[in-house]
Amino acid sequence: MLEFFKIFFRYGIRSSIREIYASWIRNIDGQLGNNLRYAYYKKRLKYLGKNVIIDTGVLIYGAEYISIDDNTHLDKYCILVASSPHINLSKRTILEVSNENILPKGEIMIGKDCHISQYAMIYGYYGVKIGDLCTLSANSKIYSLSSLPFNPHDRSEIISIQPYSGKSPTIVGTVLLEDNVWLGLDVVVNPGVKLEKNSFVKTGTVVTKSFPENSYIAGEPAKRIKNRYGDY
């Protein structure tokens, strides 16, 4: 029993110091802060490529399930949330939106030369993969898991999310952004969506379904308006 407390105490101190250090370097601006955060997350992330900038105020949860490739910029105050693939959703009523199985559940993968802008959010509970040359503009959000306002299997059931118990009806699905996809300001991408390469999503759009390559997408819900490049 004594040995157990020794190990527990040692781990607790180590963990606390790590969290305090992460909190401190999170708010150091400029090149010094960028260098300190890179060195810290190089050891914590599943993969961190070359010349990645993790800017001031960035929040990263589940770092060991996140991969970021070369020359990508996580801009100020964006949020990345990943988790174990064994996340327990057994209490929830689940609606799963099918998508190709591109990575383990819970993981976030971000490609090369991407810009995740200020206050953007990526929730990777069911998996999010972002290709090369992608842009998430300020306040854009990607959800691979989100709550529903009704039971998808019994619309007559009256439900309430609060008080929160983890039993709320939930929609889940891997989100995939192929190469050179650009999300405009305040765009929301819902679970199970695949946006194929060279597509653009206009400011304020709510994306609830997948779209083919070279799409110019707008509206709530989103619609394909025209080609992004070439003839309309």
C-alpha positions in Angstrom: 0.0 0.0 0.0 2.8 2.4 0.8 4.4 1.7 -2.6 1.1 2.5 -4.2 1.0 5.9 -2.6 4.6 6.6 -3.5 3.8 5.9 -7.2 0.6 7.9 -7.0 2.3 10.9 -5.4 5.2 10.8 -7.9 2.9 10.7 -10.9 0.7 13.4 -9.5 3.6 15.8 -9.0 4.9 15.0 -12.5 1.5 15.5 -14.1 0.9 18.7 -12.2 4.2 20.2 -13.2 3.6 19.3 -16.8 0.2 21.0 -16.7 1.6 24.1 -15.1 4.3 24.3 -17.7 1.9 23.9 -20.6 -0.3 26.6 -19.1 2.6 29.0 -18.8 4.0 28.5 -22.3 0.6 28.7 -23.9 0.5 32.4 -23.3 4.0 33.4 -24.3 3.8 35.4 -27.5 6.3 35.7 -30.3 9.1 33.4 -31.5 10.1 32.3 -28.0 6.6 31.0 -27.2 6.4 29.3 -30.6 9.7 27.5 -30.0 8.7 26.4 -26.5 5.3 25.1 -27.6 6.8 23.2 -30.5 9.4 21.5 -28.3 6.7 20.6 -25.7 4.2 19.2 -28.2 6.9 17.4 -30.2 7.0 15.0 -27.3 3.3 15.0 -26.7 1.6 14.7 -30.1 1.3 11.5 -32.0 3.2 13.2 -34.8 4.5 16.8 -35.3 6.1 17.8 -38.6 8.7 20.4 -39.4 8.1 24.1 -39.2 4.7 23.8 -37.4 3.6 26.9 -35.6 1.5 26.4 -32.5 0.5 30.0 -31.7 -0.5 31.8 -28.5 -3.5 30.5 -26.6 -4.0 27.3 -28.5 -5.7 24.6 -26.5 -4.9 20.9 -27.3 -6.7 18.0 -25.6 -5.8 14.4 -26.3 -2.5 15.3 -27.8 -1.3 11.7 -28.2 -4.1 11.2 -30.7 -3.3 14.2 -32.9 -0.9 14.3 -35.9 0.1 17.6 -37.6 2.3 17.6 -40.8 4.9 20.1 -42.0 4.4 23.9 -42.3 1.0 24.0 -40.7 0.0 26.9 -38.5 -2.4 26.6 -35.6 -3.3 30.2 -35.1 -4.2 32.0 -31.9 -6.8 30.5 -29.6 -7.9 27.6 -31.8 -9.0 24.4 -30.0 -8.3 20.8 -31.0 -10.0 18.0 -29.0 -9.1 14.3 -29.7 -9.6 11.2 -27.6 -9.0 7.5 -27.3 -10.7 5.4 -29.9 -12.3 3.6 -27.0 -14.3 6.6 -25.9 -17.4 5.2 -24.1 -20.6 6.3 -25.8 -22.7 3.3 -24.6 -25.2 5.4 -22.6 -26.1 7.5 -25.7 -28.6 6.9 -28.4 -26.4 7.0 -31.4 -27.1 8.0 -35.0 -24.0 7.1 -37.0 -23.4 8.8 -40.4 -21.4 6.5 -42.6 -18.2 7.7 -44.1 -15.1 5.9 -45.3 -13.0 4.5 -42.5 -10.0 6.7 -43.0 -8.5 6.8 -39.5 -9.1 5.5 -36.0 -12.0 7.0 -34.1 -10.9 9.9 -31.8 -7.9 11.0 -33.9 -7.2 14.3 -35.6 -4.9 14.3 -38.6 -3.9 17.6 -40.2 -1.9 17.7 -43.4 0.9 19.9 -44.8 0.7 23.7 -45.3 -2.6 24.2 -43.6 -3.8 27.2 -41.6 -6.2 26.7 -38.7 -7.2 30.3 -38.0 -8.1 32.1 -34.8 -10.8 30.6 -32.6 -11.4 27.7 -35.0 -12.4 24.4 -33.3 -11.9 20.8 -34.3 -13.7 18.1 -32.3 -12.2 14.7 -33.3 -14.1 12.3 -31.0 -15.1 10.2 -34.1 -12.2 11.1 -36.3 -11.2 14.2 -38.4 -8.8 14.1 -41.3 -7.7 17.4 -43.0 -5.7 17.2 -46.2 -2.8 19.4 -47.4 -3.2 23.1 -48.3 -6.5 23.4 -46.3 -7.7 26.6 -44.5 -10.1 26.8 -41.6 -11.0 30.5 -41.3 -11.7 32.2 -38.0 -14.5 30.7 -35.9 -15.0 27.8 -38.2 -15.9 24.5 -36.5 -15.6 20.8 -37.3 -17.7 18.4 -35.3 -17.3 14.6 -35.7 -19.7 14.2 -32.7 -22.6 16.4 -31.8 -25.8 16.2 -29.8 -29.2 15.9 -31.4 -32.4 17.7 -30.2 -34.5 14.4 -30.5 -34.1 10.7 -30.3 -33.3 9.7 -34.0 -35.0 6.3 -33.5 -38.1 7.6 -31.7 -39.1 11.2 -32.5 -42.1 11.0 -30.1 -39.8 10.6 -27.0 -39.5 13.9 -25.1 -35.9 14.4 -24.0 -33.7 17.0 -22.3 -30.0 17.3 -22.4 -30.0 18.9 -18.9 -29.2 17.9 -16.3 -26.4 16.4 -18.3 -26.0 12.7 -17.8 -24.2 11.5 -21.0 -27.4 10.0 -22.3 -28.3 12.6 -24.9 -29.0 11.5 -28.4 -25.9 11.9 -30.5 -24.9 12.0 -34.2 -21.4 10.7 -35.0 -19.3 10.3 -38.1 -15.8 10.8 -39.4 -15.2 14.2 -41.1 -12.9 14.4 -44.1 -11.5 17.5 -45.8 -9.5 16.6 -48.9 -6.6 18.7 -50.2 -7.1 22.4 -50.8 -10.5 22.8 -49.1 -11.2 26.2 -47.6 -13.8 26.8 -44.9 -14.9 30.5 -44.7 -15.6 32.5 -41.6 -18.0 30.9 -39.1 -18.6 27.7 -41.1 -19.9 24.7 -39.3 -19.2 21.2 -40.6 -21.3 18.4 -39.0 -20.5 14.7 -38.4 -20.0 12.4 -41.4 -19.3 15.1 -44.0 -16.7 14.6 -46.7 -15.6 17.7 -48.7 -13.6 16.6 -51.8 -10.6 18.5 -53.0 -10.5 22.1 -54.2 -13.8 22.9 -52.6 -14.8 26.2 -50.9 -17.4 26.8 -48.3 -18.8 30.3 -48.0 -19.0 32.3 -44.8 -21.7 31.2 -42.3 -22.6 28.0 -44.1 -23.8 24.9 -42.1 -22.6 21.8 -43.9 -24.6 18.7 -43.1 -23.8 16.5 -46.1 -20.9 15.6 -48.4 -19.9 17.4 -51.6 -17.9 16.5 -54.7 -14.6 18.1 -55.7 -14.4 21.7 -57.0 -17.6 22.7 -55.3 -18.5 26.3 -54.2 -20.8 25.6 -51.3 -23.1 28.0 -49.5 -26.3 28.2 -47.4 -28.1 26.7 -44.4 -28.3 23.9 -45.0 -25.4 23.9 -47.5 -25.9 23.6 -51.3 -23.6 23.3 -54.2 -23.9 26.7 -55.9 -21.4 26.3 -58.7 -17.8 25.2 -59.5 -15.1 26.8 -57.5 -12.7 26.8 -60.5 -13.4 26.9 -64.2 -16.8 27.1 -65.9 -19.8 27.6 -63.7 
